[in-house]
């Protein structure tokens, strides 16, 4: 049985992935800088240290 913490964690993970797939990262031309910037911001919001 899932706990409330597991449900909250899953919701944060789904929100993270939804935000990532909203950012275009078409290849070619391979310009993924905007996608990388968003990924970095989202990871920092989750408590990760992003250089």
Backbone bond lengths (Angstrom), bond angles and torsions (degrees), N, CA, C in turn:
res aa  C-N    CA-C-N  psi(-1)  N-CA   C-N-CA  omega(-1)  CA-C   N-CA-C  phi
1 X - - - 1.443 - - 1.527 109.40 -
2 X 1.315 117.94 135.97 1.454 122.72 -178.57 1.515 111.28 -78.38
3 X 1.317 114.56 143.85 1.454 118.87 174.17 1.520 108.79 -93.19
4 X 1.304 116.05 168.54 1.465 121.26 178.53 1.523 110.61 -60.15
5 X 1.342 116.78 -36.54 1.461 121.21 178.81 1.519 112.12 -62.94
6 X 1.334 116.03 -39.89 1.463 120.01 178.11 1.525 110.62 -64.99
7 X 1.309 115.90 -40.39 1.461 120.59 179.75 1.522 110.72 -65.24
8 X 1.339 116.86 -41.97 1.460 120.95 178.44 1.525 110.86 -64.57
9 X 1.316 115.99 -41.92 1.466 120.40 179.76 1.523 110.73 -63.37
10 X 1.313 116.23 -44.41 1.461 120.36 178.95 1.534 110.33 -61.42
11 X 1.315 117.38 -41.98 1.464 120.87 179.57 1.530 110.64 -62.77
12 X 1.338 117.54 -41.11 1.476 120.39 177.89 1.526 110.84 -64.87
13 X 1.332 116.37 -39.91 1.465 119.81 179.54 1.526 110.79 -65.57
14 X 1.315 117.12 -42.34 1.468 120.78 178.76 1.529 110.29 -64.49
15 X 1.323 117.26 -42.72 1.471 120.65 177.85 1.521 111.16 -61.20
16 X 1.331 116.54 -40.68 1.464 122.02 177.89 1.532 110.40 -59.80
17 X 1.320 116.26 -49.23 1.463 119.89 -178.98 1.525 112.34 -66.72
18 X 1.324 117.53 -37.70 1.469 120.30 176.63 1.517 110.81 -60.57
19 X 1.332 116.34 -43.09 1.466 120.18 179.89 1.526 110.80 -63.64
20 X 1.323 117.27 -38.46 1.468 120.12 179.96 1.526 112.06 -66.31
21 X 1.314 117.49 -42.91 1.462 118.43 -175.91 1.525 112.26 -75.20
22 X 1.324 118.15 -13.71 1.470 120.77 176.14 1.527 112.43 -73.64
23 X 1.331 117.42 -21.30 1.464 122.17 -176.30 1.523 109.20 -89.76
24 X 1.340 117.13 122.98 1.468 119.45 179.80 1.530 111.91 -61.00
25 X 1.314 115.53 138.68 1.470 121.39 174.92 1.526 108.60 -144.36
26 X 1.325 114.57 45.87 1.463 121.00 -176.36 1.525 111.84 -62.25
27 X 1.332 114.50 141.26 1.463 121.05 175.40 1.514 108.51 -130.50
28 X 1.333 121.71 133.34 1.455 124.20 -12.21 1.519 110.95 -69.44
29 X 1.254 122.34 164.43 1.456 128.98 18.51 1.510 114.59 -89.46
30 X 1.306 119.21 -5.66 1.459 119.86 175.84 1.515 114.85 90.26
31 X 1.322 118.06 15.13 1.464 120.42 178.61 1.521 108.99 -81.81
32 X 1.310 115.57 91.49 1.468 121.06 -177.91 1.523 112.59 -102.50
33 X 1.341 117.53 10.35 1.471 120.59 -178.72 1.522 112.16 -58.62
34 X 1.350 119.73 -45.62 1.468 118.35 178.58 1.537 112.29 -60.12
35 X 1.315 116.29 -38.00 1.464 121.00 179.02 1.530 109.85 -65.49
36 X 1.320 117.21 -42.20 1.466 120.93 179.38 1.524 111.20 -64.78
37 X 1.320 116.90 -39.23 1.461 120.49 179.09 1.528 111.22 -62.76
38 X 1.320 115.98 -45.54 1.467 120.07 178.83 1.528 110.27 -64.15
39 X 1.320 116.83 -43.06 1.466 120.24 179.21 1.529 110.27 -58.99
40 X 1.322 116.92 -43.11 1.461 121.03 178.67 1.521 112.11 -62.25
41 X 1.318 116.17 -44.55 1.465 120.32 179.16 1.527 110.96 -62.23
42 X 1.315 115.96 -45.32 1.468 120.09 -179.12 1.525 111.16 -64.12
43 X 1.319 116.98 -40.55 1.463 120.20 178.94 1.525 111.33 -65.32
44 X 1.340 117.10 -39.41 1.461 120.15 176.53 1.529 110.98 -62.51
45 X 1.321 116.47 -39.41 1.466 120.43 178.01 1.529 111.43 -62.36
46 X 1.337 116.07 -27.26 1.466 120.41 178.71 1.525 111.87 -87.73
47 X 1.335 116.86 0.46 1.463 120.44 176.69 1.511 115.86 99.70
48 X 1.327 117.83 4.84 1.452 120.86 178.04 1.526 110.08 -82.88
49 X 1.316 116.11 149.79 1.465 121.16 174.83 1.514 107.57 -92.56
50 X 1.322 116.13 120.35 1.455 121.48 -178.54 1.530 108.39 -114.63
51 X 1.331 116.13 121.80 1.484 118.61 -178.45 1.516 112.32 -69.49
